[in-house]
Amino acid sequence: MNSLSELLPGKVSTEPEDLLCYGFDASGLEGRPGTVVWAEDTTDVVKVMRYSHERGIAVIPRGAGTGMTGGSIPASGAIVLSTERMNRILEIDKENFTVLVEAGVINGRLQRELERHRLFFPPDPSSLNFCTLGGNVAENAGGARAVKYGVTRDYVLGLEAVLPDGRTITTGVKTAKGVVGYDLTRLLVGSEGTLAVITKIRLKVLPLPEDVITLLALFGGLEQSGEAVQRIISEGIVPRTLEFLDSWTIRAVENYKSIGLPKDTEALLLIELDGPPSVITRDAEKISVICKKLSGEIIMAENELARMKLWEARRAVSPALFHLSPAKINEDIVVPRSRFPEMLRRLRDLSESSGIRIVNFGHAGDGNIHVNLMVDRADKEQYAKAQELVKEIFRITLELEGTISGEHGIGLTKQNYISMEVPPAELELMKKIKQVFDSRNLLNPGKIFLSLCSR
Amino acid sequence: MNSLSELLPGKVSTEPEDLLCYGFDASGLEGRPGTVVWAEDTTDVVKVMRYSHERGIAVIPRGAGTGMTGGSIPASGAIVLSTERMNRILEIDKENFTVLVEAGVINGRLQRELERHRLFFPPDPSSLNFCTLGGNVAENAGGARAVKYGVTRDYVLGLEAVLPDGRTITTGVKTAKGVVGYDLTRLLVGSEGTLAVITKIRLKVLPLPEDVITLLALFGGLEQSGEAVQRIISEGIVPRTLEFLDSWTIRAVENYKSIGLPKDTEALLLIELDGPPSVITRDAEKISVICKKLSGEIIMAENELARMKLWEARRAVSPALFHLSPAKINEDIVVPRSRFPEMLRRLRDLSESSGIRIVNFGHAGDGNIHVNLMVDRADKEQYAKAQELVKEIFRITLELEGTISGEHGIGLTKQNYISMEVPPAELELMKKIKQVFDSRNLLNPGKIFLSLCSR
């Protein structure tokens, strides 16, 4: 029994099966931690950080491990600090439209709990039934509804977090407004667990929208779907989701989990409107007219069950594609919405010239494309070519005024590319900020920045 | 002619009248700069920063000087760097709902320009016809519409800024989503010109709301107005403004600029709804019923002219109160909306027990109260008592889970109080972040943090 087990009885494991399970995440990468700790409250987190700080042991905070860029892959011998047991919804303040949660609360659980109070938390990453809100904050998670409602950052009012040396900080306010000192709250949002361990989160929530309409628009070509997106937005309509699936994605989903999507469709938009019934009915009609003019076919979900089924299809995309090609390389570029059709064309050209299949789906409404390079890792030559292709995709993305990561962050998998987007002076500032919080580089070391890598 | 004039011909002054004019701001405080520079573009800003960095001269970035906490008051002998001439709207991207502006563009000018394109930038500080967007970003300005639309921070996608050593950085993205490295953009938002000189701003804008309804609700008592706010919100209605004026404020406005407000009213709410006509008409009726049940009287603005007049009254509040008492102490506390009536009661009690008149108005919808202590600076004893009262007001604000500044920031006037809200560990992080950006403490020195004061 080591002294961490004495400090935290019943909350620590060094069993090989635990070290294995907590060594990998959705990125497909693997590491080998020395210890796994399941903290149950902030005091436990403080104990872990003090312990590790005294001994110079790295700590990797971990929510549900649904991250796509390896943000929770442990450095060898490190302590994986799981927030899974910190899963209490501490306060739902209906009068002030705020909630206070522990970091390990599952996004989908909060969604359902809020609905019972007629409240609404918009950010909905596809992994919402598994991922934790702490992880959402650490990665600044997005989701389908970002086109209308923004991302996690836009809902975080304040945080409690534990610094690498074990001191607890609280940031932000309980109110919509607040300008007292620098914005430590948003500095922690999206910092990928490298600055502090987030323990509690104060979120802004909204009144539940009065009603929702869900539409499926099927197109015979990519161009028409891209054009439909542009026309919908330029009508002044802001749907709450405007999701895009290309033909390969549609087929993969149908093969994985037969839902009844027409396999011969070239592109599909999953459109959802929310708001007062009179307004969304009117907007749904406008959208229908726009899509039909572009030879699109419109299917409207008749009831909640049909609606759930459509979303089931959308959320099955990621596992379905993994099923198709376990070694696929998955990126999450964003381009300004108006460049979305051009980006899809450029991706198709790249796929044709390279011979590597590129499957695309994502959030057309905000220009966020999940680009999947379907490769076989055993084929060394092809895999190397795919790596080059990723670089070229990022180059084009930046040429079109986009960003190389909309939702997944940098983690380990995008470290080689961060300098394509972030110039040296800005990177230097970021690294110095890392040093301010974590001078000994013990908290999630080796993530985001190449030169701080200690794996 | 000093060498700064040689570097920037026609853009530099050391004339006493300029030094006087650029020595004060809306806080009523004064300083005495050594030089005033009117930069015309980023290159000019770079020249100033390099010049000052080489010589160890402090630089104070300045928009329109409308700040309330002395954020632009120059350290003695410093260079005041005005962005007034950096006033170009560089891009209005209607397809992607973004704009790119120089830091010196006036908020109201952008608002009007956007309206012509059927676009909308929500943040509307009362000084919108004078204040610059650079200043808005530096202070994270709020405004009346924050209750529905949030504050400046929620609209800043990316920035160009010049570091104290003269290097130019660009932060953020042109897209709604983006998680590549730490969020330098929001770190600069609200940093009160202490980290970098903001030169260009990429803002998110929205489609112009279809229609607007403006209502005035008059009440015989403070309690009823507070209760009305709670009932409106708990109906699930989110007006775009929900402004509050107490009886003293109403009388001050009427005396300053007779608009026809009934002087015998104890409290007034200025309520504005925006959205599709059918929805806001329905909501306006609901609000009307709520207010009448609380014995309120409802006046609806019949046309755009009437609407403008109501807003003219609201925006005249600040000058009107200055007119009443030039030495007034003006704070901008925020409490969670549900504590708004309690805060008003506590303020009334404090006023009665201290004998100092406290006049309140503000943004009831988000709990942001502009608390004005009407004092005579010549009366030393009263002024000292008022200072004590401010501290007590902040103590109560924090007791009610609020914040000591919703919109105005810390600047100089709230430095003595920042540690009431921000604990030592967080303050230490902030000061270290200041050092990361400005190791020689040359950019707007002495603001926000007491111990960095070099005035």
HADDOCK unambig.tbl for C-alpha pairs under 7 A between the chains (distance, minus, plus):
assign (segid A and resid 95 and name CA) (segid B and resid 234 and name CA) 6.75 0.50 0.50
assign (segid A and resid 95 and name CA) (segid B and resid 338 and name CA) 5.98 0.50 0.50
assign (segid A and resid 96 and name CA) (segid B and resid 336 and name CA) 6.17 0.50 0.50
assign (segid A and resid 96 and name CA) (segid B and resid 337 and name CA) 5.84 0.50 0.50
assign (segid A and resid 96 and name CA) (segid B and resid 338 and name CA) 6.23 0.50 0.50
assign (segid A and resid 140 and name CA) (segid B and resid 179 and name CA) 6.79 0.50 0.50
assign (segid A and resid 150 and name CA) (segid B and resid 176 and name CA) 6.90 0.50 0.50
assign (segid A and resid 154 and name CA) (segid B and resid 154 and name CA) 6.86 0.50 0.50
assign (segid A and resid 169 and name CA) (segid B and resid 425 and name CA) 6.66 0.50 0.50
assign (segid A and resid 169 and name CA) (segid B and resid 426 and name CA) 6.32 0.50 0.50
assign (segid A and resid 173 and name CA) (segid B and resid 403 and name CA) 6.66 0.50 0.50
assign (segid A and resid 174 and name CA) (segid B and resid 336 and name CA) 6.61 0.50 0.50
assign (segid A and resid 174 and name CA) (segid B and resid 401 and name CA) 6.69 0.50 0.50
assign (segid A and resid 174 and name CA) (segid B and resid 402 and name CA) 6.70 0.50 0.50
assign (segid A and resid 175 and name CA) (segid B and resid 334 and name CA) 6.95 0.50 0.50
assign (segid A and resid 175 and name CA) (segid B and resid 335 and name CA) 6.60 0.50 0.50
assign (segid A and resid 175 and name CA) (segid B and resid 336 and name CA) 5.44 0.50 0.50
assign (segid A and resid 175 and name CA) (segid B and resid 402 and name CA) 6.69 0.50 0.50
assign (segid A and resid 176 and name CA) (segid B and resid 150 and name CA) 6.91 0.50 0.50
assign (segid A and resid 176 and name CA) (segid B and resid 366 and name CA) 6.31 0.50 0.50
assign (segid A and resid 177 and name CA) (segid B and resid 406 and name CA) 4.72 0.50 0.50
assign (segid A and resid 177 and name CA) (segid B and resid 407 and name CA) 6.83 0.50 0.50
assign (segid A and resid 178 and name CA) (segid B and resid 403 and name CA) 6.25 0.50 0.50
assign (segid A and resid 178 and name CA) (segid B and resid 405 and name CA) 5.68 0.50 0.50
assign (segid A and resid 178 and name CA) (segid B and resid 406 and name CA) 4.11 0.50 0.50
assign (segid A and resid 178 and name CA) (segid B and resid 407 and name CA) 6.49 0.50 0.50
assign (segid A and resid 179 and name CA) (segid B and resid 140 and name CA) 6.81 0.50 0.50
assign (segid A and resid 179 and name CA) (segid B and resid 190 and name CA) 6.23 0.50 0.50
assign (segid A and resid 179 and name CA) (segid B and resid 405 and name CA) 5.65 0.50 0.50
assign (segid A and resid 179 and name CA) (segid B and resid 406 and name CA) 5.60 0.50 0.50
assign (segid A and resid 179 and name CA) (segid B and resid 407 and name CA) 6.04 0.50 0.50
assign (segid A and resid 179 and name CA) (segid B and resid 409 and name CA) 4.99 0.50 0.50
assign (segid A and resid 180 and name CA) (segid B and resid 405 and name CA) 6.14 0.50 0.50
assign (segid A and resid 180 and name CA) (segid B and resid 409 and name CA) 5.77 0.50 0.50
assign (segid A and resid 180 and name CA) (segid B and resid 410 and name CA) 6.13 0.50 0.50
assign (segid A and resid 180 and name CA) (segid B and resid 418 and name CA) 6.99 0.50 0.50
assign (segid A and resid 181 and name CA) (segid B and resid 191 and name CA) 6.88 0.50 0.50
assign (segid A and resid 181 and name CA) (segid B and resid 448 and name CA) 6.64 0.50 0.50
assign (segid A and resid 182 and name CA) (segid B and resid 187 and name CA) 6.29 0.50 0.50
assign (segid A and resid 182 and name CA) (segid B and resid 190 and name CA) 6.60 0.50 0.50
assign (segid A and resid 182 and name CA) (segid B and resid 191 and name CA) 5.61 0.50 0.50
assign (segid A and resid 182 and name CA) (segid B and resid 430 and name CA) 6.16 0.50 0.50
assign (segid A and resid 183 and name CA) (segid B and resid 186 and name CA) 6.74 0.50 0.50
assign (segid A and resid 183 and name CA) (segid B and resid 187 and name CA) 5.52 0.50 0.50
assign (segid A and resid 186 and name CA) (segid B and resid 183 and name CA) 6.73 0.50 0.50
assign (segid A and resid 186 and name CA) (segid B and resid 186 and name CA) 6.43 0.50 0.50
assign (segid A and resid 187 and name CA) (segid B and resid 182 and name CA) 6.28 0.50 0.50
assign (segid A and resid 187 and name CA) (segid B and resid 183 and name CA) 5.52 0.50 0.50
assign (segid A and resid 187 and name CA) (segid B and resid 187 and name CA) 6.52 0.50 0.50
assign (segid A and resid 190 and name CA) (segid B and resid 179 and name CA) 6.24 0.50 0.50
assign (segid A and resid 190 and name CA) (segid B and resid 182 and name CA) 6.61 0.50 0.50
assign (segid A and resid 191 and name CA) (segid B and resid 181 and name CA) 6.87 0.50 0.50
assign (segid A and resid 191 and name CA) (segid B and resid 182 and name CA) 5.62 0.50 0.50
assign (segid A and resid 207 and name CA) (segid B and resid 236 and name CA) 5.88 0.50 0.50
assign (segid A and resid 234 and name CA) (segid B and resid 95 and name CA) 6.75 0.50 0.50
assign (segid A and resid 236 and name CA) (segid B and resid 207 and name CA) 5.88 0.50 0.50
assign (segid A and resid 334 and name CA) (segid B and resid 175 and name CA) 6.96 0.50 0.50
assign (segid A and resid 335 and name CA) (segid B and resid 175 and name CA) 6.63 0.50 0.50
assign (segid A and resid 336 and name CA) (segid B and resid 96 and name CA) 6.19 0.50 0.50
assign (segid A and resid 336 and name CA) (segid B and resid 174 and name CA) 6.62 0.50 0.50
assign (segid A and resid 336 and name CA) (segid B and resid 175 and name CA) 5.46 0.50 0.50
assign (segid A and resid 337 and name CA) (segid B and resid 96 and name CA) 5.86 0.50 0.50
assign (segid A and resid 338 and name CA) (segid B and resid 95 and name CA) 6.01 0.50 0.50
assign (segid A and resid 338 and name CA) (segid B and resid 96 and name CA) 6.25 0.50 0.50
assign (segid A and resid 366 and name CA) (segid B and resid 176 and name CA) 6.34 0.50 0.50
assign (segid A and resid 401 and name CA) (segid B and resid 174 and name CA) 6.69 0.50 0.50
assign (segid A and resid 402 and name CA) (segid B and resid 174 and name CA) 6.71 0.50 0.50
assign (segid A and resid 402 and name CA) (segid B and resid 175 and name CA) 6.71 0.50 0.50
assign (segid A and resid 403 and name CA) (segid B and resid 173 and name CA) 6.67 0.50 0.50
assign (segid A and resid 403 and name CA) (segid B and resid 178 and name CA) 6.26 0.50 0.50
assign (segid A and resid 405 and name CA) (segid B and resid 178 and name CA) 5.68 0.50 0.50
assign (segid A and resid 405 and name CA) (segid B and resid 179 and name CA) 5.65 0.50 0.50
assign (segid A and resid 405 and name CA) (segid B and resid 180 and name CA) 6.14 0.50 0.50
assign (segid A and resid 406 and name CA) (segid B and resid 177 and name CA) 4.75 0.50 0.50
assign (segid A and resid 406 and name CA) (segid B and resid 178 and name CA) 4.12 0.50 0.50
assign (segid A and resid 406 and name CA) (segid B and resid 179 and name CA) 5.60 0.50 0.50
assign (segid A and resid 407 and name CA) (segid B and resid 177 and name CA) 6.85 0.50 0.50
assign (segid A and resid 407 and name CA) (segid B and resid 178 and name CA) 6.49 0.50 0.50
assign (segid A and resid 407 and name CA) (segid B and resid 179 and name CA) 6.04 0.50 0.50
assign (segid A and resid 409 and name CA) (segid B and resid 179 and name CA) 5.00 0.50 0.50
assign (segid A and resid 409 and name CA) (segid B and resid 180 and name CA) 5.78 0.50 0.50
assign (segid A and resid 410 and name CA) (segid B and resid 180 and name CA) 6.13 0.50 0.50
assign (segid A and resid 418 and name CA) (segid B and resid 180 and name CA) 7.00 0.50 0.50
assign (segid A and resid 425 and name CA) (segid B and resid 169 and name CA) 6.66 0.50 0.50
assign (segid A and resid 426 and name CA) (segid B and resid 169 and name CA) 6.31 0.50 0.50
assign (segid A and resid 429 and name CA) (segid B and resid 436 and name CA) 6.85 0.50 0.50
assign (segid A and resid 430 and name CA) (segid B and resid 182 and name CA) 6.16 0.50 0.50
assign (segid A and resid 432 and name CA) (segid B and resid 436 and name CA) 6.41 0.50 0.50
assign (segid A and resid 433 and name CA) (segid B and resid 433 and name CA) 6.54 0.50 0.50
assign (segid A and resid 436 and name CA) (segid B and resid 429 and name CA) 6.87 0.50 0.50
assign (segid A and resid 436 and name CA) (segid B and resid 432 and name CA) 6.41 0.50 0.50
assign (segid A and resid 448 and name CA) (segid B and resid 181 and name CA) 6.62 0.50 0.50
